């Protein structure tokens, strides 16, 4: 029995280790409003707030709304600078989204990697948040990304962009780099079993 428990714990810990280190994003659940995030509201009718309307977990989520009359480019963006990173490390960057995109509306996330001299040395490229977007059900986006050698800083961006047509768009974002409850429970059980042994 003990052997089975230990093997189970090892399996749980191995599954957790198969992913990367969680990117240390602050206030990823927007429980403290938009603290730790820099807001760039560049389009007319654009807002981004901490909202109690429809959180995935906790009491709040981040809610983008944009209502523009036409013209492409970034319409609303939140950014956060994350420090203390190391090169050659796999970081998990996961977030949950739902919403509705109007004609030409798109939503992206992206991380740019910088060295200690604040020179950009790479990035994740654009992470598509709008493909298959549901207006009622949160979907997980993101993944595991390995930093280039020399990485010390990451700049996280989550944004809505517009097309040439007038459009109204909503994007709810929650649990940015917050472990899923199931993962936390499994890790807790694994730690408990190992401790008891």
SELO-220535 format. One record per residue: residue in one letter; x, z, y of N, C-alpha, C in turn. Coordinates in pm, 1 decimal. Atoms other than C-alpha are relative to their C-alpha. Example, Ala and Ser with C-alpha at 12.3 -4.5 7.8 and 13.67 -1.06 7.14 Angstrom:
SITE|A|89.0|0.0|-119.0|1230.0|780.0|-450.0|90.0|0.0|120.0
SITE|S|-82.0|-6.0|-119.0|1367.0|714.0|-106.0|-77.0|73.0|109.0
# end
This chain:
SITE|X|82.3|0.0|-119.3|0.0|0.0|0.0|87.3|0.0|126.6
SITE|X|-87.9|-5.7|-116.5|278.3|93.8|242.3|70.4|-133.6|20.8
SITE|X|-68.9|128.7|-10.2|457.3|-229.6|160.9|-91.4|-104.8|62.9
SITE|X|95.7|95.6|-55.4|143.0|-429.1|241.0|-19.2|22.7|149.6
SITE|X|16.3|-31.1|-142.3|102.3|-247.4|572.4|119.9|-47.3|80.0
SITE|X|-121.4|41.2|-69.7|463.0|-311.5|667.1|4.1|-151.5|12.2
SITE|X|1.7|145.9|-5.1|432.5|-679.6|576.4|-101.9|-50.0|101.4
SITE|X|102.2|37.1|-98.0|114.1|-699.4|781.7|50.3|19.4|141.4
SITE|X|-55.4|-28.0|-133.5|289.4|-540.8|1079.3|104.2|-103.5|37.6
SITE|X|-102.7|99.8|-25.8|582.4|-777.8|1046.9|-64.7|-133.7|35.6
SITE|X|70.8|125.3|-28.5|339.5|-1071.4|1039.0|-58.6|0.8|140.0
SITE|X|58.0|-12.6|-133.7|163.0|-946.5|1352.3|108.4|-14.4|106.1
SITE|X|-107.3|5.2|-97.7|489.9|-894.2|1537.0|65.4|-137.2|2.6
SITE|X|-56.5|133.5|4.5|620.9|-1231.2|1418.1|-87.5|-97.2|76.5
SITE|X|91.8|87.7|-71.5|308.5|-1405.3|1550.2|14.8|19.7|150.5
SITE|X|-15.8|-27.4|-142.6|355.2|-1232.8|1884.3|131.6|-58.1|50.1
SITE|X|-130.9|49.0|-41.2|722.9|-1329.1|1891.2|7.3|-151.7|-2.4
SITE|X|-0.4|145.0|8.8|639.5|-1690.8|1805.1|-32.8|-62.2|135.3
SITE|X|26.4|44.0|-136.1|512.0|-1722.6|2159.6|113.4|50.2|87.4
SITE|X|-106.1|-42.9|-89.8|723.7|-1662.3|2465.3|-27.4|136.2|61.4
SITE|X|16.5|-119.8|-80.3|766.2|-1371.7|2700.6|-107.4|-29.3|103.9
SITE|X|106.3|21.4|-96.9|463.5|-1329.1|2925.5|59.4|-10.0|140.3
SITE|X|-48.0|15.9|-136.6|540.1|-1463.9|3272.7|-56.6|114.2|84.7
SITE|X|46.8|-121.3|-69.3|521.7|-1154.5|3500.0|-75.1|-28.3|130.0
SITE|X|85.7|26.4|-116.3|244.0|-1269.1|3732.9|-73.8|128.6|36.7
SITE|X|69.1|-120.1|-47.9|96.9|-988.6|3946.2|-144.8|-33.8|36.0
SITE|X|141.1|13.6|-35.0|-279.5|-940.8|3991.0|-61.6|-128.6|-56.0
SITE|X|50.9|120.9|64.3|-361.8|-1217.7|3744.7|-148.4|2.9|-28.9
SITE|X|143.8|-10.4|20.2|-715.8|-1086.9|3705.7|-77.4|9.2|129.6
SITE|X|60.7|-4.9|-133.1|-783.5|-1077.8|4081.6|-82.4|127.3|20.7
SITE|X|68.8|-128.4|-15.4|-896.9|-715.3|4046.1|33.9|65.9|133.9
SITE|X|-39.9|-52.4|-131.4|-710.9|-637.7|4370.4|-16.9|-107.0|106.8
SITE|X|23.4|108.7|-95.0|-861.2|-925.3|4564.0|100.7|-111.1|-19.5
SITE|X|-101.6|105.1|9.6|-606.4|-1192.3|4643.4|139.5|55.0|31.4
SITE|X|-131.7|-62.6|-16.8|-319.6|-942.2|4682.6|100.1|-65.8|-94.7
SITE|X|-111.2|61.5|74.0|13.4|-1089.7|4559.7|-8.6|-152.2|-6.4
SITE|X|14.9|145.1|-2.9|-118.5|-1445.2|4603.6|6.7|-48.3|144.6
SITE|X|0.8|66.8|-129.9|-49.6|-1673.8|4900.7|-106.9|-107.8|-4.0
SITE|X|109.4|96.4|-4.2|-356.2|-1875.4|4997.4|32.9|-114.4|94.8
SITE|X|-12.4|119.6|-82.4|-326.9|-2231.5|5124.7|-133.8|-72.3|-4.3
SITE|X|131.0|65.1|-7.7|-672.8|-2347.7|5230.1|14.0|-116.8|97.2
SITE|X|-40.1|114.4|-79.7|-597.9|-2696.6|5351.3|-113.3|-96.2|30.1
SITE|X|109.7|93.2|-20.9|-933.1|-2871.4|5333.6|-117.9|66.5|68.5
SITE|X|120.3|-52.2|-64.4|-1243.9|-2827.9|5544.8|-98.8|45.9|-107.1
SITE|X|96.3|-51.5|96.5|-1497.1|-2613.2|5361.7|63.5|59.3|-123.8
SITE|X|-69.5|-54.4|117.2|-1233.1|-2469.9|5125.0|8.6|151.9|9.5
SITE|X|-14.5|-145.2|6.9|-1238.4|-2106.0|5016.9|58.5|37.6|-134.9
SITE|X|-44.7|-58.2|125.9|-1071.6|-1894.1|4749.6|-9.5|150.4|17.0
SITE|X|24.6|-143.4|-12.6|-1188.8|-1537.0|4697.5|2.5|65.6|-137.1
SITE|X|20.3|-79.2|120.6|-1192.8|-1260.8|4441.4|-150.0|24.1|-10.9
SITE|X|145.3|0.8|11.1|-1547.6|-1282.5|4308.3|-47.6|78.5|-121.3
SITE|X|62.3|-72.9|111.4|-1766.8|-1058.3|4093.5|-108.2|-82.9|-68.1
SITE|X|108.9|84.1|52.9|-1998.9|-1351.1|4011.1|9.4|-22.6|-149.9
SITE|X|-9.1|44.3|139.2|-1860.2|-1451.4|3673.2|139.6|21.4|-57.6
SITE|X|-135.0|-22.5|54.0|-1539.7|-1282.2|3551.4|4.0|-20.6|-151.7
SITE|X|-21.9|5.9|145.1|-1396.8|-1346.4|3205.6|18.8|140.8|-54.0
SITE|X|-22.2|-139.9|36.1|-1279.0|-985.9|3187.5|13.7|79.9|128.6
SITE|X|-8.0|-82.0|-119.7|-1262.8|-693.8|3425.0|-122.9|-19.3|86.9
SITE|X|113.4|8.5|-92.2|-1482.9|-694.3|3733.6|2.7|-123.9|88.0
SITE|X|-13.9|110.6|-93.8|-1348.9|-997.0|3921.0|72.0|-118.1|-63.5
SITE|X|-78.6|120.0|30.4|-1213.6|-1348.5|3889.8|31.3|-67.3|132.3
SITE|X|-27.3|78.8|-119.6|-1065.0|-1591.1|4138.5|-96.9|-116.6|5.4
SITE|X|98.5|108.0|-12.7|-1316.0|-1843.0|4273.3|39.3|-94.5|112.4
SITE|X|-25.9|107.4|-96.0|-1220.0|-2169.2|4443.1|-131.1|-72.4|27.8
SITE|X|107.8|92.2|-34.5|-1480.6|-2369.9|4630.4|53.0|-94.5|105.9
SITE|X|-39.3|98.2|-100.8|-1410.3|-2690.3|4816.3|-116.0|-96.1|21.9
SITE|X|108.0|91.7|-36.6|-1650.0|-2918.0|4998.2|54.5|-93.0|107.6
SITE|X|-62.7|89.8|-95.8|-1480.8|-3215.1|5158.6|-74.8|-132.3|6.8
SITE|X|72.0|124.3|-25.7|-1602.4|-3541.7|5299.3|76.3|-123.6|-44.3
SITE|X|-78.9|113.2|46.7|-1328.6|-3759.6|5158.7|145.8|17.5|36.0
SITE|X|-143.7|-9.4|-24.7|-954.1|-3806.7|5151.7|67.5|81.1|-108.3
SITE|X|-67.9|-66.6|109.9|-711.2|-3712.6|4879.7|90.0|112.9|45.7
SITE|X|-96.3|-105.8|-29.7|-455.8|-3434.6|4859.6|-50.5|138.4|-34.7
SITE|X|32.3|-138.7|32.5|-450.5|-3059.7|4810.3|-106.2|51.5|96.5
SITE|X|108.2|-53.9|-82.2|-769.5|-2893.4|4936.4|-1.7|152.7|0.3
SITE|X|-7.9|-146.3|6.2|-719.8|-2533.5|4822.9|104.8|35.9|-105.1
SITE|X|-109.6|-34.9|89.9|-421.4|-2363.9|4659.4|31.8|148.1|13.1
SITE|X|-57.7|-133.5|-1.7|-297.0|-2019.7|4562.1|137.5|-9.1|-64.2
SITE|X|-137.4|4.3|48.7|70.1|-1953.3|4502.6|52.8|141.6|-15.3
SITE|X|-66.2|-128.4|18.0|284.9|-1668.1|4378.3|143.8|-24.8|-43.9
SITE|X|-140.6|7.2|37.4|662.0|-1626.6|4357.7|30.5|113.5|-97.2
SITE|X|-32.1|-95.6|105.7|780.5|-1452.9|4039.4|151.5|7.3|-11.9
SITE|X|-145.8|-16.7|3.8|1133.3|-1309.1|4032.1|44.0|69.5|-129.1
SITE|X|-55.1|-69.4|116.4|1363.9|-1160.6|3768.8|-3.5|-82.0|-127.2
SITE|X|4.8|85.7|118.1|1344.6|-1460.7|3535.5|141.1|-32.9|-46.7
SITE|X|-129.5|39.4|54.9|1625.0|-1581.2|3310.3|-8.9|-140.0|-58.9
SITE|X|-5.4|134.8|54.0|1730.8|-1926.8|3203.5|-2.7|-1.9|-151.6
SITE|X|4.6|15.3|145.0|1676.8|-2054.2|2851.5|-98.8|92.3|-67.8
SITE|X|99.6|-92.7|54.1|1377.2|-1824.7|2803.1|-135.8|-68.6|-6.2
SITE|X|135.5|54.4|14.4|1034.6|-1927.9|2672.3|-98.7|98.2|62.0
SITE|X|99.2|-83.1|-68.6|766.8|-1790.7|2905.7|-140.3|-52.9|-28.1
SITE|X|141.0|35.4|17.0|394.7|-1785.3|2830.3|-68.0|1.2|135.4
SITE|X|80.3|9.5|-122.0|182.7|-1903.4|3122.0|-138.0|-48.7|-42.5
SITE|X|135.7|32.6|41.8|-183.2|-1891.4|3023.1|-97.8|45.0|106.8
SITE|X|106.6|-36.1|-90.9|-492.9|-1887.6|3238.7|-130.7|-56.0|-54.1
SITE|X|132.5|38.8|47.8|-866.2|-1926.2|3183.1|-78.8|-56.3|116.8
SITE|X|72.1|67.6|-108.6|-1083.1|-2163.4|3385.7|-136.5|-48.6|-45.9
SITE|X|126.3|69.6|18.2|-1436.5|-2291.9|3416.6|-42.9|-51.5|136.2
SITE|X|44.7|49.1|-129.1|-1619.7|-2484.7|3685.4|-58.8|-138.1|-6.8
SITE|X|60.0|132.4|-13.5|-1753.5|-2815.9|3809.6|80.7|-79.6|101.6
SITE|X|-72.2|88.7|-89.6|-1557.6|-3103.1|3961.1|-91.4|-113.2|44.7
SITE|X|74.3|114.1|-52.7|-1726.6|-3355.0|4189.4|79.6|-127.7|-16.9
SITE|X|-70.6|127.8|14.2|-1625.5|-3723.8|4211.2|141.8|6.9|55.0
SITE|X|-139.6|2.0|-42.6|-1248.7|-3749.6|4225.3|66.9|136.0|7.7
SITE|X|-58.8|-133.7|-6.7|-1197.3|-3373.5|4214.3|85.0|28.9|-122.7
SITE|X|-88.8|-38.2|110.6|-906.9|-3249.9|4003.2|56.9|138.4|28.5
SITE|X|-58.5|-134.2|-12.8|-747.2|-2910.6|3939.6|126.8|5.7|-84.3
SITE|X|-129.4|-6.9|66.9|-387.6|-2837.4|3845.0|57.6|140.4|9.9
SITE|X|-90.6|-113.2|-12.3|-151.9|-2552.0|3774.0|140.2|-56.1|-17.8
SITE|X|-137.8|47.3|9.6|223.7|-2583.9|3797.2|93.9|117.0|27.3
SITE|X|-105.5|-95.5|-32.5|538.2|-2372.4|3791.9|126.3|-79.5|31.5
SITE|X|-129.5|58.0|-34.6|855.7|-2476.9|3969.9|105.7|107.3|-22.1
SITE|X|-108.0|-93.5|30.0|1180.5|-2314.1|3854.9|110.2|-13.7|104.3
SITE|X|-106.3|-2.3|-99.7|1448.0|-2211.1|4107.4|113.9|88.9|-49.1
SITE|X|-112.6|-87.6|31.4|1796.8|-2064.7|4074.2|7.9|113.1|103.9
SITE|X|-12.0|-115.5|-88.9|1917.9|-1752.5|4257.7|23.8|-40.0|145.1
SITE|X|-19.7|50.5|-136.3|2003.3|-1968.8|4562.1|-124.7|-69.5|53.5
SITE|X|128.9|60.2|-38.6|1637.9|-2082.8|4581.0|2.8|-152.3|1.1
SITE|X|-3.7|145.7|17.7|1727.9|-2439.0|4479.3|-82.0|-33.8|-123.7
SITE|X|83.7|36.3|114.6|1468.6|-2602.1|4254.5|83.2|-71.7|-105.0
SITE|X|-78.1|58.1|109.7|1616.5|-2685.0|3914.3|-89.0|-50.7|-112.8
SITE|X|90.0|51.7|102.6|1306.3|-2787.0|3719.0|-142.2|46.0|24.5
SITE|X|139.4|-40.0|-10.7|940.0|-2729.0|3656.9|-77.3|-37.5|-124.0
SITE|X|85.1|28.1|115.6|656.8|-2745.3|3409.7|-66.4|-136.8|9.2
SITE|X|84.5|116.0|-21.9|501.1|-3055.9|3559.6|-143.2|48.2|17.0
SITE|X|139.1|-36.7|-25.9|128.3|-3063.3|3630.6|-70.8|39.3|-128.9
SITE|X|79.2|-48.6|113.4|-90.7|-2862.5|3392.1|-145.8|-28.3|33.1
SITE|X|136.0|46.7|-27.4|-436.2|-3021.9|3373.4|-101.1|111.8|-25.5
SITE|X|102.7|-103.5|13.1|-713.7|-2768.3|3439.6|-140.4|-57.6|-5.3
SITE|X|134.5|55.8|-12.7|-1003.9|-3010.8|3475.8|-46.7|-80.7|-120.5
SITE|X|41.4|77.3|117.5|-1001.6|-3206.4|3147.7|-91.8|84.5|-88.6
SITE|X|95.0|-72.3|84.8|-1307.6|-3098.2|2948.1|-53.5|127.5|62.7
SITE|X|42.3|-121.2|-69.5|-1391.9|-2838.2|3213.3|-149.1|27.3|-23.2
SITE|X|138.8|-42.2|22.9|-1711.7|-2645.0|3135.6|-48.8|80.3|119.8
SITE|X|56.0|-76.8|-111.3|-1941.5|-2506.1|3402.0|-44.9|139.0|-43.5
SITE|X|54.2|-127.6|48.2|-2046.8|-2215.8|3178.6|95.5|81.2|-87.4
SITE|X|-87.1|-68.3|95.8|-1764.0|-2129.5|2936.7|146.2|-11.2|41.8
SITE|X|-142.2|1.0|-32.1|-1408.0|-2027.9|3016.6|79.5|-66.6|-112.2
SITE|X|-91.4|63.4|94.3|-1135.5|-2233.7|2850.0|143.0|38.6|35.8
SITE|X|-139.1|-37.6|-21.9|-771.9|-2140.3|2805.9|84.4|-123.8|26.5
SITE|X|-92.8|107.8|-34.7|-510.8|-2363.1|2968.0|140.3|59.6|9.1
SITE|X|-138.3|-45.8|-12.4|-134.0|-2345.3|3002.5|74.5|-15.9|-130.5
SITE|X|-80.4|9.4|120.6|120.5|-2286.6|2729.6|128.5|78.5|14.8
SITE|X|-130.8|-65.0|-0.7|478.1|-2180.1|2662.4|101.5|-98.8|55.9
SITE|X|-92.5|87.2|-71.8|749.0|-2319.8|2887.6|138.1|65.1|5.1
SITE|X|-136.7|-52.3|2.4|1126.1|-2279.0|2854.8|71.0|-33.0|130.4
SITE|X|-67.8|17.4|-127.9|1324.0|-2226.8|3174.0|135.7|-66.7|-18.7
SITE|X|-134.9|57.1|6.8|1635.0|-2433.6|3245.2|105.7|106.2|28.7
SITE|X|-110.6|-93.1|-25.0|1974.5|-2262.0|3259.1|9.5|29.0|149.1
SITE|X|-15.6|-39.8|-138.9|2021.6|-2066.8|3579.5|-128.0|41.2|69.6
SITE|X|126.6|-36.5|-63.5|1654.9|-1995.2|3642.9|-3.3|148.5|35.4
SITE|X|15.8|-138.0|-44.8|1592.3|-1678.4|3843.7|-137.8|25.0|59.4
SITE|X|124.8|-10.8|-73.5|1264.4|-1749.6|4023.2|-98.1|-106.7|-49.5
SITE|X|104.3|96.8|29.4|934.7|-1918.5|3939.9|-103.1|0.2|111.9
SITE|X|105.7|10.5|-100.8|680.6|-2046.6|4191.1|-124.3|-58.0|-67.0
SITE|X|124.6|37.7|67.0|329.9|-2057.2|4043.3|-95.8|-57.6|102.4
SITE|X|101.6|61.6|-86.1|68.7|-2286.3|4196.9|-124.1|-30.7|-83.6
SITE|X|129.0|38.4|59.1|-301.2|-2320.1|4106.7|-79.2|-63.6|113.4
SITE|X|59.2|70.5|-113.8|-487.7|-2577.3|4313.3|-109.2|-100.0|-38.7
SITE|X|99.4|106.0|6.4|-779.7|-2810.5|4367.5|45.1|-113.5|90.1
SITE|X|-30.9|116.4|-81.9|-721.3|-3162.9|4492.2|-122.1|-89.9|6.0
SITE|X|115.9|85.7|-19.0|-967.4|-3415.8|4624.1|33.1|-146.9|-8.9
SITE|X|-12.6|144.9|1.2|-1024.8|-3785.0|4587.5|-56.1|-59.2|127.4
SITE|X|45.9|70.6|-119.9|-1152.7|-4043.5|4832.0|-147.3|24.9|30.0
SITE|X|144.2|-17.2|-18.2|-1519.3|-3951.2|4781.4|-34.1|142.5|40.0
SITE|X|49.6|-133.3|-33.9|-1712.4|-3660.9|4924.5|-35.3|72.7|-129.4
SITE|X|25.5|-73.1|123.8|-1740.6|-3387.7|4663.4|-4.1|149.6|24.7
SITE|X|5.7|-145.7|-0.3|-1829.9|-3025.3|4607.2|56.0|46.3|-133.7
SITE|X|-67.9|-43.7|122.2|-1609.8|-2843.2|4353.0|5.7|151.7|-6.7
SITE|X|-13.5|-143.2|24.7|-1602.8|-2496.6|4200.4|96.8|17.3|-116.5
SITE|X|-90.5|-33.2|110.2|-1322.3|-2352.5|3987.5|14.6|151.3|-5.3
SITE|X|-21.6|-142.1|25.0|-1327.9|-2000.0|3845.4|126.8|14.4|-82.8
SITE|X|-127.8|-24.3|68.0|-986.3|-1871.0|3735.1|9.0|148.9|-31.5
SITE|X|-13.5|-141.3|34.4|-921.5|-1546.9|3547.9|111.4|18.6|-102.3
SITE|X|-98.4|-42.2|99.6|-666.7|-1362.2|3334.4|123.5|-89.7|-2.7
SITE|X|-124.0|76.4|-9.6|-360.1|-1547.8|3459.6|112.8|87.7|-54.5
SITE|X|-109.0|-73.6|65.3|-82.8|-1425.8|3227.1|-40.6|143.2|-35.3
SITE|X|47.0|-128.4|52.4|-292.4|-1137.7|3092.4|-26.2|-20.1|-148.5
SITE|X|19.6|19.6|143.8|-277.7|-1094.5|2712.5|-146.9|11.1|-38.7
SITE|X|136.5|-8.5|51.5|-600.2|-1155.3|2522.8|-20.1|136.2|-65.7
SITE|X|26.2|-129.7|63.7|-769.1|-834.9|2400.3|35.6|2.0|-148.1
SITE|X|-31.3|6.0|143.2|-725.9|-949.1|2038.0|150.0|16.1|-22.7
SITE|X|-145.6|-9.7|14.6|-350.5|-992.4|2082.5|47.8|141.9|27.6
SITE|X|-37.7|-137.4|-31.5|-321.4|-651.3|2244.6|-35.1|94.5|-113.8
SITE|X|43.8|-86.9|109.6|-519.1|-488.8|1963.6|89.8|-16.1|-121.3
SITE|X|-86.1|23.7|115.6|-307.5|-653.6|1694.1|138.7|60.5|21.1
SITE|X|-130.2|-59.1|-26.9|14.9|-550.7|1863.7|-6.3|152.2|-5.8
SITE|X|16.9|-145.2|5.3|-117.5|-196.9|1901.8|-6.6|49.1|-142.7
SITE|X|10.1|-38.0|141.3|-209.8|-179.3|1533.4|135.2|-13.7|-69.3
SITE|X|-130.7|18.5|61.3|126.9|-321.7|1434.3|94.8|112.7|36.8
SITE|X|-85.0|-110.3|-44.2|307.3|-61.3|1643.0|-39.6|132.0|-64.1
SITE|X|48.5|-123.8|59.8|88.6|217.3|1504.7|43.0|8.9|-146.2
SITE|X|-38.6|0.1|142.1|154.3|116.0|1142.6|149.7|22.5|-15.3
SITE|X|-143.4|-18.0|10.6|526.5|90.7|1199.6|40.3|143.2|33.9
SITE|X|-30.5|-137.6|-38.5|530.6|428.9|1370.8|-35.0|96.2|-110.9
SITE|X|43.2|-91.1|106.1|333.8|595.7|1090.4|93.2|-7.4|-118.0
SITE|X|-91.3|15.0|113.0|571.0|452.2|833.9|126.2|78.8|27.5
# end
